[in-house]
Amino acid sequence: MSAATLLRDVFGFDAFRPGQQEIVEAVVDGRNTLAIMPTGGGKSLCFQLPALVRDGVTVVISPLIALMRDQVRALREAGVEAGALTSGNTPEETDAVWEALEAGTLKLLYMAPERLASGGTVQMLRRAGIGLIAVDEAHCVSQWGHDFRPDYQRIGELRRVLDVPLAAFTATADAETREEIVQKLFDGVEPVSFLHGFDRPNIHLAFAVKDGPRNQILNFAAARKGQSGIVYCGTRAKTETLAKALADAGHLACHYHGGMEAEDRRIVERRFQQEDGLIVCATVAFGMGIDKPDIRWVAHADLPKSIEAYYQEIGRAGRDGAPAETLTLFGPDDIRYRRQQIDEGLAPPERRAADHGRLNALLGLAEALRCRRQNLLEYFGEAPEPCGNCDLCEKPAEIFDGTTPVRMALSAALRTEEWFGSGHLIDILLGNMTDKVQQRSHDALPTFGVGKDYDKRQWQAIFRQMMGHDLLRPDRERHGALRMTERARPILRGEATIELRRDTIRAAKGSGPKVRMLVSEEDAPLLSALKAKRRYLAEQANVPAYIIFNDRTLIEMAEKKPTTLDQMARIGGVGAKKLESYGADFLDVITGAVEEVHPARRKLAGRDEGAIYDQLLEAQASLTRGPQGLDKPMSCSASMLAKVAQMRSADMDYLSRVIGDRYTERFGEAFLEVLAGN
């Protein structure tokens, strides 16, 4: 069967996304292939589809169990025989994979790279009739990458032993990493390569200087209530405190970090995939194995490690192609911490220099004066036009010639022999006669008091930007004292000038949501009904909601409103197997939406109490698992809610008589708040 037919019948798509077809054709033809595509660009289809066209089994090397299990479930839902051999398998699951291999029915076999360490695995793959090796997240082969997995280096040997073509895929690989992939996976022989750009135009980019960071995150989340989001934090402790603060503010939020028990981590991963509107506060341990397409926003409570890490982490938002948002907070302490991490690492000097370069690229993005996307994509070798979808395109930075204050600051650092941090240098520039200034006679320096045209807050911003532009760097051997870099010398000598921003704190405060409603107001009730049906079916099957259908498919259903199975089959993402499994269920919602409404709610249709009922249902949904999202699920019956909606007297005692003490304890305050507002 042809790739185009399989694309339609199995995956439910009428056409390839940009760039997919050429990659699929190369892999189908059996050519060694390296494809670098943006996250959300449809990488998995580029090896799953060829696996169905080609003879034999395709072995997929993937780094995370959660990701493998999700892809296997999605393939099975689409009618494809796929399996995974992972440490998370039950004995029954493993037996089923072996049986399918022996019967010759398995088309895709997923496994972690660590399994290649066993000699028996290679022999098993030889017997299984492997026709293609696909490597997901191929950048993990890079010894100096932030996601390095030593066993990825065994894949090149596997390719030689099996003598089959290899297709490698990644979303993030600079020139150095690409070279390493070619060397280690393809023995230095250039594969056919596809570099499909790094732009994710649907993602809105924004940075803000830390100014009460907890409130900045809370305000950002409040403007996007009900949307799924991730908050990346620099420490495990911060994931817990921020998750609690978000929960206290009325959000469905939980935390995730590497110090948690494995089962607790699995629970969070499962909840994030199955529940709408959950926020996870996490370290970078979270996300790489999460294939959730409808994450609407990603916030960084602390500066990421490098520009590659930043790109990969924001790439978890908006994988469905719909609008998504990011916010990255940063401050001078972040810059010092990241510099210190690099300087105290065990890498050789040339690697540390490269890591400082990667951090510089990220700081350049944070302190950018013009379009952020241009700045980001130029790092990856592209030359785009201004994007119109970042904070600086929407509100251009206020820029001034910072050459004079920068030279003053550099002079103050040099005249104090580079032994002090920004606080003391600012006191010198402002002419503040502190004890420290007096003890060291720094009031006698020519730079004492020369910077009075700027106040303390402005000087802090200037020093932060100087660190961001890598003009000053904290020296760990001098307890964080600021030392001048080579980059600063031309400015100090008057051979170069520098522009600075007036500061970004004010601009950061009023950032409203850029993600608008995904459908028109008219179609919103139908989309909600389709999501409710999807949630019910997902819970019945114990799979993430998007395995049934992703948001994009439901949005198209809500807008096109198919009324027959023929029309439903033309909706993107509805393949033959899914049409058979779920077509009738979703058609019922679309063509008989009134029938889907509970009789108790139907009686209230067209009356004020109907709207109150819907608000009560929404209030209940946010508390189903309790205020922290950790309690045993509980919900009132539809008839109970209808009675509450019709209550005339809004007090706790009467409510308790209507729904009982147990429900009143969980929902009472929220229900009374709804009633009081109507």
C-alpha positions, 0 to 999 in steps of 0.5 A: 500500500502506498504512503499516501493511502496509509497516511489517509486510512491509518493516520487520517490525514489528507496531506503531509505537513511541510517537509514530511513527504521528502523525509518519508520518501527517503526513509521508504527508499532505505536511505540513511537519513538524518532529519532535524525538525521542530518539536511538533513538526510531525517527526514520529510520522516520518518513521511510523509511516515508512515502517508500514510501507517497508517489509519487516519490523522497524525497531525504534530506539527512544529515550523514555518509557512514557513516550514509547508507551504513548506512541504504542497506544496511539498506533494501536488505536490507529490499527497498527501492530506495535509493541514496546519492550521496556522495564515498565512492561507487565509480563503479559505485555512482554509475552504479547510482544514476543508472540507478535514478533514470532507470528510476523505481525509486529510492524514497530518495536520500541525499546530504550537504548539501555536494552542494547547493552544486553548481547541477547537483544542484538541476537533477538533483533537479528532473528526478528527480521529488522528492516529499519532502525529509527532513532528518536531524540538522536541528539542524546548521542552527543556526549556534551549535550544536556540529554546525553545517554551513553547507550545511544553510542551503541546504535552505530554498532547495531546498524553495522551488525544488522546491516539495515538503513537508519533514520535519525530524528531530533528537534534540536541539534547545533552544528557540533551535535549534528557532526557527532550524530553523523560520526557515531550513528553513521560512521562519519558517512554523511546521510541524506539530511533534512534541516526543516527550520527551527521556527515554531511560529505559533509560539509567542515568546516573552522574557521578563526581568524578575520582579516578585517572581512568584507573583509574576508566575501567579499573574501569568497563570491567572490570565490563562486559567483552565489551560494546561501549562508547565512551569520549569523551576531551577530547584526541586524545592521551588517546584513544590512551593510554586505548585502550592502557591498556584493551588492556593490561588485556585489552579489545578496544580502539582509538582514533579522532580527527580527526587520523587518516588517513581510511582508518584512521578508516574501519577503526575505524568498520567494526570497531566496527560488525562486531565484538562487544565492541569499545571505542573511545576517541574524541574527539567526532568519533566517533559521530554517524555510527554507527548501532550499536544495541547499544552497551551503555555510554558513558563520558566521561573528561572533562566534555563541552562542554555539556548538549546535547553530553552528551545527544547523546553518551550517546544513542549507547548503548542505541539498541535499547531494552535497558539501557545505562549511562553514566559521566561523570568531571569535576573542577575542571580540566575546569570551568576548561578549558570556561570558558576555551574559551567565554571565548576563543572568537570568539562575540559576548558574548550567545552566550558568555553562552548557552554559559556557561548551557549549561555551567552546566546540565551542571555542575548535572547533575554536582553534582546533589543529587537524581535526575539524570534529573529535572535533565536533563529539566527543562533540556529543559522536562519535569517528570518524577518521580524515575527510579530509574535513576541513581546518585543515585536508587540511593544518595542524596547525603549533603547538608549546609548549605554556606552557612557554608563557601561564605561563608568561601570567597567572603570569602577571594576578595574579601579577596584582591581575586580575584587567586588560585586555589583552592589559595592560598585553601584555604591561607588558610582552613586557616591554612597559613603558606606562603611565598606567604601570608607574602609577601603578609601574607595571614595578617593577613586575618580569614579566615586559619584560619577554615576548620579545620573542613574538611580540604584535600580537603573544601575542594577539593570545596567549591571545585569545587562552587562552580565547578559552581554558577557562584558562582566563575568562573576569569578568563582575564585573571588567569591563572585566578584565581577571581572571584565571579559575581552568583549568589554575592552573595545567599549572601554577603549572607546572603539565600540558603542553599546545600546541598552534597554531602559529596563523590562520590569515595567513591560513585564507586568501587564502581559495579557494572554495572547491565546484567544478562544480556539473556536468561535463563541458560537461553536464553544459549547459543542467543543466542550461537549466533544471534549467531555465525550473524549474525556469519558472515553479516555477514562474508560480506556485508561489512556490519555485524552489525545490518544482518542482524538487531539484538540485539533481534530475536535476543533475541526469537528466543532467547526465543520459539524459532520452529520454522517460517517462519510463526512466524519472520515474527512476530518483531519486525524480520523483514520479508518480504525478511529472512525470505526471505534469512535465515529458514532459516539462523536456524531451523536454529540454533534447531531444530537447534542441536546440528547447528550444533556442530562434530563435534569439539565434539560429541564432548566434549558432557556432559564437563568437556572440553566446558566447557574447549573453550568457554573456549578458544574464548572466549579465542581470540576475544579474541586473534583479531587479537592482543592489541592487536586490530591483527594479522592474524586467526588461529584454531585449527581446532576439532579443535586446540581439542578436542585442547587441551581434552583435554590433561592436562599444561599446559606450553608445550612440549607445547602447541606440539607439539599446535598448532604454534609460530605458534599457541602464540605468539598463544594459548599463555599464554591457553590455559594459563591456561584449563587451569590454572583447570580 
